[in-house]
Amino acid sequence: MNFDEATKKQLLTIALHDDCPLEFKYKACVELQLKNWGPTFLQKLLKYWGMGLSENQIADKFGVEDWEVKKQLLKYNLYGSRVKRRNGA
């Protein structure tokens, strides 16, 4: 299984409920920590949002659900606040 492409929901299911080897549960927990919305994720969120990526595209890059990206954008008053570039600028 490719843990870095799994969603948080999938990782939580593996870590808490699945009957699988302890190694898989450990890997799922490690990946969940990496997916935490820390400073690195926020920096990348700002970068991707500024590049014009949609919530869906950003969610795919992070391996999270679309609503999680939208929630973070709303939290920081970024949702719906893009500036359109002018030609030649």
C-alpha positions as CSV (number, residue, x, y, z in Angstrom):
1,M,0.0,0.0,0.0
2,N,1.2,3.5,-0.8
3,F,0.6,5.3,2.5
4,D,1.6,8.8,1.2
5,E,-1.3,8.7,-1.3
6,A,-3.9,7.5,1.3
7,T,-6.5,10.0,2.6
8,K,-6.7,10.8,6.3
9,K,-9.9,8.7,6.6
10,Q,-8.1,5.7,5.1
11,L,-5.1,6.1,7.4
12,L,-7.3,6.4,10.4
13,T,-9.2,3.2,9.4
14,I,-5.9,1.3,9.1
15,A,-4.5,2.7,12.4
16,L,-7.6,2.2,14.5
17,H,-9.8,-0.5,13.0
18,D,-8.2,-2.7,10.4
19,D,-6.9,-6.2,11.3
20,C,-3.5,-5.7,9.8
21,P,0.2,-6.0,10.8
22,L,1.5,-3.6,13.4
23,E,4.0,-2.3,10.8
24,F,1.1,-1.0,8.7
25,K,-0.6,0.7,11.7
26,Y,2.7,2.4,12.5
27,K,3.2,3.6,8.9
28,A,-0.4,4.9,8.9
29,C,0.2,6.9,12.1
30,V,3.4,8.3,10.8
31,E,1.7,9.5,7.6
32,L,-1.2,11.0,9.6
33,Q,1.4,13.2,11.4
34,L,2.9,14.3,8.2
35,K,-0.5,15.3,6.9
36,N,-1.1,17.5,9.9
37,W,-1.8,21.1,8.9
38,G,1.5,22.4,10.3
39,P,3.5,25.4,9.0
40,T,4.9,23.4,6.0
41,F,1.4,22.5,4.8
42,L,0.2,26.0,5.2
43,Q,3.1,27.3,3.2
44,K,2.4,24.8,0.4
45,L,-1.4,25.7,0.6
46,L,-0.6,29.3,0.1
47,K,1.8,28.5,-2.8
48,Y,-0.6,26.2,-4.6
49,W,-3.6,28.6,-4.0
50,G,-1.5,31.5,-5.4
51,M,-0.6,29.4,-8.4
52,G,-4.3,29.1,-9.2
53,L,-4.8,25.4,-8.3
54,S,-8.3,24.5,-7.3
55,E,-9.3,23.0,-3.9
56,N,-9.6,19.6,-5.6
57,Q,-6.1,19.8,-7.1
58,I,-4.6,20.9,-3.8
59,A,-6.4,18.1,-2.0
60,D,-5.0,15.6,-4.4
61,K,-1.4,16.9,-3.9
62,F,-1.8,16.6,-0.1
63,G,-3.8,13.4,-0.1
64,V,-6.6,14.9,1.9
65,E,-10.3,15.5,1.2
66,D,-11.5,18.6,-0.7
67,W,-13.4,19.9,2.3
68,E,-10.3,19.9,4.4
69,V,-8.6,22.2,2.0
70,K,-11.6,24.5,1.8
71,K,-11.8,24.5,5.6
72,Q,-8.2,25.8,5.8
73,L,-8.8,28.4,3.1
74,L,-11.8,29.7,5.0
75,K,-10.0,29.6,8.3
76,Y,-7.4,32.0,6.9
77,N,-9.9,34.1,4.9
78,L,-8.4,33.0,1.6
79,Y,-11.4,31.3,0.0
80,G,-12.8,33.4,-2.8
81,S,-10.1,36.0,-2.5
82,R,-7.9,35.4,-5.4
83,V,-6.4,38.2,-7.4
84,K,-6.6,37.8,-11.2
85,R,-3.4,38.7,-13.1
86,R,-3.5,41.3,-15.8
87,N,-1.9,40.5,-19.1
88,G,1.6,41.9,-19.2
89,A,1.8,42.2,-15.4
